[in-house]
Amino acid sequence: MSKSKGDTVQADARRFLDERGSNAALAPNGLNPATIMEKAVKDRIVDSYFYKEQCFALNEADIIDRVVEHVSFIGGTHGASQKPSPFLCLAFKLLQLAPSDAIIQEYLSYGGEHFKYLRALACFYVRMTRQAKDVYTTLEPFLEDRRKLRRKARAGTSLTFVDEFVDDLLNKDRVCATSLWKMPKREVLEDLEILDPRVSPLGDIEDLLEEDDEGGDKDQANGEREESGEVSEKEDMEVDREEDGRSRSRSP
């Protein structure tokens, strides 16, 4: 039985791009997921060998396997040919899949060295698709993640950390060959009472400064006491010498 033209199944990425995401819902931040990445980058991704072999017809569970097996560094495009990284290819696949918040939380909650790149990928996806409040509340806890990551770019490979990558996502407008949407600063959201002030794991900064001041005052007071103690000690020694001299002069 021959298939008609209407029965032809298109490759998921090509259909996603040709229709510009018209059949997909907008991302929570209001952006069209098919237009979040630049066209030149998307074309490189879709034409890459990794995407054609490893990313076709994936589901949300398959993403985990692909990250563990194939992702060993973060980055966008690298080398003279600007080859898209597996990390970027899988990020593009997530834009097509549009996983729910519950699935994203599963990605983020995986621990251990095998899943640190899965966490980085989920953080990157959250930054591209979520509203500012959700980006800050979701990503900021991972500013305490000190695990090492490899970063590959045109200049070569370098070492970074999960917390540094998250900080880049919160503060930079371009990460991994992707121009991120302009997100308001945290201070602005705090002024609008959209976000509560962030509390550092070390504690409140004002309390820390007060403790430092109190510690400095105590040290100064102890120093003064020690100085006064030394002075009184010297005076006592001088009095003792005078008394000894007097007693010797009185003796026959």
C-alpha positions in Angstrom: 0.0 0.0 0.0 1.5 3.3 -1.1 1.5 6.3 1.1 0.1 9.6 -0.1 1.9 12.8 0.2 -0.1 13.7 3.3 1.0 10.5 5.0 4.7 11.3 4.7 6.4 11.6 8.1 8.8 14.5 8.3 11.8 14.5 10.5 10.8 16.0 13.9 13.4 18.8 13.8 12.7 19.9 10.3 9.0 20.0 11.0 9.6 21.9 14.2 11.6 24.5 12.3 9.5 24.7 9.2 6.4 25.4 11.1 8.4 27.6 13.5 6.8 25.9 16.5 3.3 26.9 15.4 1.9 23.6 16.7 3.8 23.8 20.0 2.8 25.9 23.0 4.8 29.0 23.9 7.4 28.6 26.6 6.4 29.8 30.1 8.3 33.1 29.5 6.2 33.7 26.4 8.9 32.9 23.8 8.4 30.6 20.8 10.7 27.6 21.5 11.4 27.2 17.8 13.0 30.7 17.6 14.9 30.8 20.9 18.2 29.7 19.2 19.6 31.6 16.2 18.9 30.1 12.8 22.6 29.5 11.9 23.1 27.5 15.1 19.9 25.5 14.6 20.9 24.7 11.1 24.3 23.4 12.3 22.6 21.3 15.0 20.1 19.7 12.6 22.9 18.9 10.1 25.3 17.5 12.6 26.0 13.8 12.8 25.4 13.6 16.5 21.9 15.1 16.2 20.9 12.8 13.3 22.2 9.7 15.0 21.4 10.3 18.7 18.6 12.9 18.9 15.9 11.7 16.5 12.7 10.6 18.1 13.9 11.0 21.7 11.6 11.3 24.7 12.3 12.9 28.1 13.6 9.6 29.6 16.0 9.1 26.6 17.6 12.5 27.3 19.1 11.2 30.5 20.8 8.3 28.8 22.2 10.5 26.0 23.6 12.9 28.5 25.3 10.2 30.6 26.7 8.4 27.6 27.7 11.3 25.3 28.0 14.6 27.2 31.5 15.2 28.7 31.6 19.0 28.4 29.4 22.1 28.2 29.5 24.5 25.3 27.8 25.7 22.2 29.8 25.4 19.0 33.6 24.7 19.0 36.5 24.3 16.6 37.2 26.0 13.3 34.1 24.5 11.7 31.9 25.6 14.6 30.6 22.1 15.3 27.7 22.0 17.7 28.3 20.2 20.9 26.2 17.3 22.1 25.2 19.5 25.0 23.8 22.1 22.6 22.1 19.5 20.5 20.3 18.0 23.5 19.3 21.5 24.6 17.7 22.0 21.2 15.9 18.7 21.6 14.5 19.9 25.0 13.1 22.9 23.2 11.1 20.5 21.0 10.0 18.3 23.8 9.0 21.1 26.2 9.3 18.9 29.3 7.1 19.8 32.3 8.3 21.4 35.5 8.1 18.0 37.2 10.4 16.4 34.7 12.8 19.4 34.9 12.9 19.0 38.6 13.8 15.3 38.1 16.7 16.3 35.9 17.9 18.9 38.4 17.7 16.5 41.4 19.9 13.8 40.0 23.1 13.7 42.0 26.6 12.3 41.5 29.3 12.9 39.0 27.5 11.0 36.2 24.6 13.5 36.3 26.3 16.8 36.7 26.0 17.6 33.0 22.3 16.7 33.2 21.9 19.3 35.9 23.8 21.8 33.8 21.6 21.0 30.8 18.4 21.5 32.8 19.7 24.8 34.2 20.4 26.0 30.7 16.9 25.0 29.5 15.3 26.7 32.5 17.2 29.9 31.7 15.9 29.8 28.1 12.3 29.1 28.7 11.2 30.1 32.2 10.1 33.4 33.7 12.6 35.5 35.6 11.2 34.6 39.1 11.3 30.9 38.3 14.8 31.2 36.9 16.1 32.8 40.0 14.3 30.5 42.5 15.3 27.3 40.5 18.9 28.1 39.7 20.2 29.9 42.8 20.3 26.8 45.0 22.9 25.4 42.6 25.3 28.3 43.3 26.5 25.9 46.0 27.3 23.1 43.6 31.1 23.0 43.4 31.5 20.1 41.0 33.9 20.5 38.1 32.8 20.9 34.5 34.7 20.9 31.2 33.9 23.8 28.9 34.8 23.6 25.2 34.8 26.7 22.9 36.5 28.0 19.8 39.6 28.8 21.9 39.9 25.3 23.3 38.9 23.4 26.5 38.9 24.9 30.0 37.8 24.0 33.5 34.8 25.5 35.1 32.3 24.6 37.9 28.6 24.1 38.1 28.2 27.2 40.3 30.2 29.3 37.8 28.0 28.1 34.9 24.9 28.9 36.9 26.2 32.3 37.7 26.8 32.9 34.0 23.2 31.9 33.2 22.0 34.4 35.8 24.2 37.3 34.8 25.2 37.0 31.1 23.2 37.5 28.0 25.0 34.9 25.8 25.9 31.4 27.0 26.7 28.3 24.9 26.3 30.1 21.5 22.8 31.2 22.5 21.6 34.7 23.0 19.5 34.5 26.2 16.5 36.7 26.6 17.1 39.9 28.7 16.2 39.0 32.2 15.7 41.8 34.9 18.2 42.0 37.7 17.3 40.3 41.0 17.3 43.7 42.8 14.6 44.9 40.5 12.4 41.9 41.3 13.1 42.4 45.0 12.0 46.1 44.7 8.8 44.9 43.0 8.3 42.4 45.8 8.2 39.5 43.2 11.2 37.9 45.0 12.2 37.9 48.6 15.8 39.0 49.3 18.2 36.2 48.9 19.8 34.8 52.0 23.4 33.7 51.6 24.2 30.2 53.0 26.7 32.0 55.2 23.9 34.0 56.8 22.6 37.6 56.6 25.3 40.0 55.6 24.3 42.6 58.2 24.6 40.0 61.0 28.0 39.0 59.7 29.2 42.6 59.7 27.9 43.1 63.2 29.7 40.0 64.4 32.9 41.3 62.8 32.5 44.6 64.5 31.8 42.9 67.9 34.8 40.7 67.4 37.0 43.7 66.6 35.7 45.6 69.7 36.5 42.5 71.9 40.0 42.2 70.5 40.6 45.9 71.1 39.3 45.6 74.6 41.5 42.6 75.3 44.5 44.4 73.9 43.8 47.4 76.2 43.5 45.1 79.2 46.7 43.3 78.3 48.5 46.7 77.9 47.1 47.9 81.2 48.2 44.6 82.8 51.7 45.0 81.5 51.9 48.5 82.8 50.6 47.6 86.3 53.0 44.7 86.4 56.0 47.0 85.6 54.8 49.4 88.3 54.6 46.6 90.9 58.1 45.5 90.0 59.4 49.0 90.4 57.7 49.3 93.8 59.2 46.0 94.9 62.7 47.2 93.9 62.2 50.4 95.9 61.1 48.5 99.0 64.0 46.1 98.7 66.4 49.1 98.5 64.9 50.7 101.6 65.1 47.5 103.6 68.8 47.0 102.7 69.7 50.5 103.6 68.0 50.1 107.0 69.9 46.9 107.8 73.1 47.3 110.0 
